[in-house]
């Protein structure tokens, strides 16, 4: 860990305390969503938070139990029981470690910015909407005095967070707001919904526990699909959050190291009766917004969380939920990229569609589906645009041969247009296709060249193929005799083809 100044230590410690307070209701809520005990969520928050804070690749980012994973766990727990969940979390950790071992984290850099915007906006809306569940009592919406009291305390929290920094920055405004509202409620004896109403957080240290399931293929058949989905969602949410923190802090995290830390954290969670987790964008934004940039903040948050469970549960359970709801409302507002609403009118229509689409899908379904849909759509748009860019210039050389000079990329999406550029039946006896300014990308392109060669052979014409790479020559079949090799001028690049693997 880098040497910190006293000011940085204070900032990271106070931010860690604020994050720990915000982790408690989230962990309990997600545990209840997954149909497991509150301590199962709290232990997961502690284990995942401290493991990733110490070993992860993104200092300042906070991880813990999350709703994105909890909703996937529900069916497994209700159908097979909580012990199968612990076994699934174990396997989830192993899969994430394999992901890190093969250094696949770098591919998160391929996610387009438009998908990132949709991801951020979607999660901001999800965070905002999730807070409305706290405005219910026994499954019914609050009304009358209770509702107005909850709204008033929530509004007071938001006001303190936004206004206090204009007067002092000695203490993070988020922490000050929680303490002031909690003190006001306790001092005046105000009856309102508290953390304790969600469930008790009192407990001991996490205990080692081997999942009580049969270790056989039948169990693997049950847990593997869930583990795979959980591992994918966890890594996607983590690595996209890492990218977001990178942009905010103008630094660069280490995706593969973060993937390794997430995998190890979930592996440990499975052995300690915890539900596992991944990066939490809300708590990460609280931490970064408070100015915390070091591992210390995440470590402090985890230690405080464990202290709450062991020693301070009575006091933490007295914190009014309205204070934490107000905090998360502010986080949602700051997370949403409001500037993207103006940008939508300026960027290409397909990018705007991706931003809106990923946002909507994130809210209606889940993050993994939204990001996958966004990336696939962006890839299809990219392919379509490049497919239209292949062009040809036709001329006649001093021998009277017709020369087709190609420009652009020849790949699966452009092969149909490529084929339409030539007229074997009306062309002269000798035809030259010049590939100097073109690039043959994949096997579909090779097949298109072979097919064109066949058309010229059937027409009784002589085709000359110039300036193809050595890889092309190795894979071509029917057109291979037509390639004119020039060791000094022919380009050297590789094509995507299984035959060359």
N, C-alpha and C positions, 0 to 999 in steps of 0.2 A: 504494500500500500504506500502511496506517495506520502511524504511528510506534509501534514496539514498545519495551517496557521491556527491560532486560537479562535479567530473569527470563523474559519471554515469548520472547525470542530463544533462550535456552538450552533452554526447553521445546520449542519448535518445531524446533530443530536436532537435538536428541537424538531427538525423536519421528520426524523425517524419516529419521534413520539407522536406527532400528528398522524403520520401514516399508520402507526399501530392502532390508534384510536379508530381510524377509518376502516381498518381491516376487520375489526371485531364484528360489526353488524353484517358486513358483506360475507364473511366466512360462515356465520350462522345461517344467513339467508340461503346461501348456496348449498349448505349442508341439508337444510330442510327441503330445498328443491330436489335434491338427489335422494331424499328419503333416508338419510342417515342422521346420526346424533350430531348436535352442535359441536361437540369436542372433536368429532371426526373432521369437520371443516376447519376448526381452529388449529388442530395439530398439523393439518396440511398447510395452512397459511404459514405457520412457524417454520416447518421443515423446508418447504419450497423457498420461502423468503430468505432464510439464512444461508441455505446451500448456494442459491444463485447469487446472493450478495457477495459471498466469499469467492466463488469459483467462476461466476458468469463472465460473459464478454462485454457487458454493458453496465458499467458503474452508474448508479443513480436510478436504474430501472427496478421496479418493484414487482415481485411475483408472488402468487398465492393461489388459494382456491378461487375458481372463476365460474361464472354462470354458463359460459360457452361449453365447458366440460360437464357441468352438473346436469344440464338438460339431456345429454347423451347417456348419462349414468342411470337415469330414472328407470328405464325399462329393464336394465340388467339387474338392479337391486330388487325391484318388485317381482321379477320373474325367478331369479336364482338366489337372491340373498346377498347380504353385505360382504360375506367372505369371498364371493366371486368378484366383487368390486375390488377388493384388495389385491387379488391375484391379477386382475386386469390392469390395475395401476402398475404392478410389478412389470408386466409384459410391455406396457406402454413405455416405461422407462427404458427397457432394453431396446425397443425399436428406435427411440430417440437417440440413444447412445450409438446405435448402428448408423443412423443418419449423420451424426457428428463424425463418426469414424471414417466414413466415406466422403467427408468434407462437402456435403451437399448444401450447406447453409449459404454458400455463395450465390446459389440460384435465386435467392430472395431479391437480389439486386435486379433481376429481370422483371420484377413486378412494375408495371407502368405507373407513372405519377398519377394518372387519372384513377387507377385502381386504389392507390394510396389515399387519395382525397375521398373517394367513396367509402373506404374502410374507416377513416377517421370520422367522417360525418355520421356514418351508420352507427358506430359505437357510441358516439356522443348522444345520439338519439336514444339508443338502448339504455345507456346510463341514466339519462333523464327520465325515461319512462319507467325504469325499474324502481325509482323512488316512490312512485304513486302507491305501490303496495304497502308502504308504511302508513298510508292514510286510511287503512282499514282496521277494524276492530272485530275480532271473531268472524272474519270473512265478509263483513259488511262495511260499506263506506262510512267514515265518521260524519257526524252531522252536528249542527248547533254549536254549543260552547266548545266541545272537544275539537271540532274542525277549525274553528276560528283561532283557538289557542295554538293548535299545531301549525297553522298557517302563519300566525304572528311570530312564533318562535323561529320558524324556518326563515321568514323574512328578516328577522333581527340578525340571524346568523349570516345571511347573505350580505346584509348591509355592513356588518362589522368587517367581514372579509374584504369587501371592496373599498371601504372608507378608511380603515385603520392605517394602511400603508402610507396614506397622505400625511399622517402625523408622526408615525414612528415605525421603524423596522427592527426594533430591538428583539421582538418576538414575532414569529410568523403569524400573520393575521388569521390563518386557518386555525392554528392552535389556540390563539387568544379568543376567537369566536366560540370555540367549543367550551373553553373554561368559563368564559363570561356567562354564556347561556346556561351551562350546568350549574354555576354558582347562583344565578338568578332563580332558577327553578327550585334548587335546594333551600336557598335562603327564604324565599317567599312561600315555600310549601305548596308549590303549584303541582296539581295532579295532571300528569301528561304521560304519554307512552315513552318508555325508556328501553335501553338495551336489554335489561333484564326481562322485559316482556317477551322477547324473542326466544329466550332460553337461557339457562344457567351456563356461565362460562367457567365455573369453578372446576378444577381438576388437578391431577398430578402430572408428573413428567410422562411423556410418551413412552410406552412400553413395547419392547420387541415382541412381535407377534407374527408367526408364520401363518399365512392364509390357510384356513381349515377347509381345503378342497382336495379332491382326488387329483394327484399329479399324473394325469394320463391324457391320451389323445382326445377323449370325449370332453374333458375340461378345456383343452386347447381349442377345440372346435367351437365351444361356447364363447370363450373370452377373446379369441384372436380378432374377430371383426370389430368388437368394441375397442380393443386396444389400438388397432390400426387407426380407427376414426379419431380416438382421443389423442393419439400421438400426432396425427396430421393437424387437427384443429389447434392443439397446444403449440406446435411449432409455428404454424402460420401466424397465430395471434402474437406469439412471442417475437418472431422475426420482423413482423410488420411494426410492432411497437418499438422494437430496437431501431428500425429505420426512422421512425417518427422522432424518437429521442435524439438520434444522430442529427437530424435536420434542425431540431430546436437548439441543440447545444453546439452545433457546428463542429462535431467530433465524429469519429468513426469507431463503431463497436466491432466486435468480432463474432460473427454469426455462428461459426462452427463451435467456438468455445461456449457460447451461450446455449447452443443445442446440447452440448455435452453436459453442462451444468443442469439444464432442465431434465435431461434423461436421468442423471444421477439423483436429483431431488425426488423425482417420481419413483425411482427404484427404492430409495430409502422410505418414502411415504408408504409404499406397499408393504414394507416390513414393520411399520409402526402404526397400523390401523388408521391410516389417513387417506383422504380421497384424492390426493395429488393436485396438480395445478399447473399454471403457466403464467406468463406476464399479465399484469393488470394495468390496463391503460389509464383507468381513473386514478389509482394510487400512484402510478408513475408520474402522471401530470401534477398531482399534489406535490410530490417530492421535487420534481424539476422546477415547478413554479415557486417553491420555497427557496430555490437557489442551491439545493443539494446536488452535488455532482460526483460524489465519491461513494465507495463501497460502504463506508461507515454508516451512512444513513439507512441502508437496507439491513445491516447487521443490528443497529440500534432498534429498528422497527421490530425485528424478529425477537430480540431479547426482551423488549418491553411487552410484546404480545405474550411471551411465555410468562413474564412476571405477572401480567394481568390474570392469567389462568391459575398460577400458583398462589399468589399473595393478595392481589388487588381486585379480585372478581366482584366483591361486594360494592366497591366504589365505582368500578367501570359499569356495572349493571345499572347504576343510578343516572348515567349520562342520558339526557333526553334525546330520543331519536331525531327530533326536529333539528338539533344542531348538526347531526351527521347528514341528514337529508339536505339541509341548506348547503353544507360543504360540497356534497355531490352535485347539487344543482349548479354551483359555481364551476365545478370541474367540467361538467357537461358543456356549459356555455363557453369555457375557454378552450375546450377540446375541438368543438365544431369550427371548421374553417369557414368563417363568415365571408371571407374574401372570395371563396370559390363561387358564391352566388353571383357576383359580378363577373367572375372569370368565365362562367358558363356561356355568356353571350359573345365572348371573344375567341374562345378556342374552337377548333373544328367540331362539327356536329357529332361525329362518332366519339370523340373524347368526352364531350358533354353527356352523351348517352351513357357512357361507361360510368362516369361519376354518379349520375342519378341512379343508374341500374344497380351498381354495387351498394349504394346507400340503402335503397329500397329492399334489396335481397338480404342485406345484413339484418335489417329490422324485422323482416317477415320470416326469415329462415335462420340461417346461421352464417358465421363468418367464412367457414371453409368453402361452402357452396358459392357465396358471394364473390370471394376472391378468385376461385377457379373459373367462374362464369366470366368475370371481368378480364382475366388473363387470356382465356380462350377467345373471347370476342376481340380483344386488342390484337391478338395474333392473326385472326382471320382478316381483320381490317388491314393489318400490315401486309399480309400475303396478297390481298386483293389489290392494294395500291401498287405494290412492286410488280404484280403480274401485268399491270397495264403499262409499265415503264419500259418493257422490252421493245426496241425499235430497230428498224433496218433502213440502211441507205443503199440504194441500188445504183450500180455504175457498170461501165464496160472497160476492161483493161486493154492494153495495146495488142493483146492476142485476139481480141474480139470475144473474150470470155465474159460471161455475166458474173458480177461480183456482188454478193449480199454482205454488207458490213453490219454486223449486229452490235447493239449496245444494250446493256442491262443485264439482269439476272435471269437465267433459265432454270426454273424449278417447277414443282408440281402444279402451281397455280398459273404459270405462264405458258405451259406447253401447248395448250389449245391455240392461243394467239400466235405462238411461234410457228405452228404447223400451217396456219392460214396465211403466212407471209410469203409462201413459195408457190410457184406454178410449174411443176415438173413437165406438164404436157406442152406448154407453150415456150418454155425456156430453151435456149440454144443447146448445142451438143455438150459444151463444157460450162459447168457452173461452179463458182467458188463461194464458199461460206466462210467469212472471215470472223474469227472469234476473239480477236485481239482486245476489243473493248467490251467483251461480254464475259460472263462467268457462269460456268455450268455447276449447279449447286448440288443436285441430288440424283438418285437413280431414275426418277421420273424424267428428268432432263435427258439422261443417257438413252432411255427408251424412246424418247421423242426424236433424238438424232438418228437412232437406228431405224425408226419407222420412216423418217424422211429419206434416208439412204435407200430403203426398199422402194419407195415411190419413184425415185430417180432411176433405179435399176430397171424397174418395170417399164419405165418410159424410154429405156434405151439410151439414157444420158450418162455422162461422166461427171461425178461429183467430187470436188476437192475440198477437204476440210482443213483449215489452217489455224495455227496458233491455239490448239487445244492443249490442256495440261496433260502431264504424263499419266495422272490418275484416270483421266477420260480414256486414254488409249488402252489402258489395262482392262477397262470394263466394257468398252464397246465391242459389239459382236459383228453385226452385218456391215457397219460403217467403218470397221477397223482398217480395211485395206485402202480406204479413201483418205485417211489422215496423212497429211504431209508434215513430217517431223522436222523441226528446226531447233537444234539443241540450244542455240544462243538466244533465240527470240521467243520460243514457246514459254508461256507462263508456268509458274510452279505454285499450285495451290491444291488443296485436298477437297474431295467431294464427299458428301454424306451417303455412303453406300456400304451395305453389309458385306459385299464381296471383297472389300478392301480391308475389312476388320481383321 
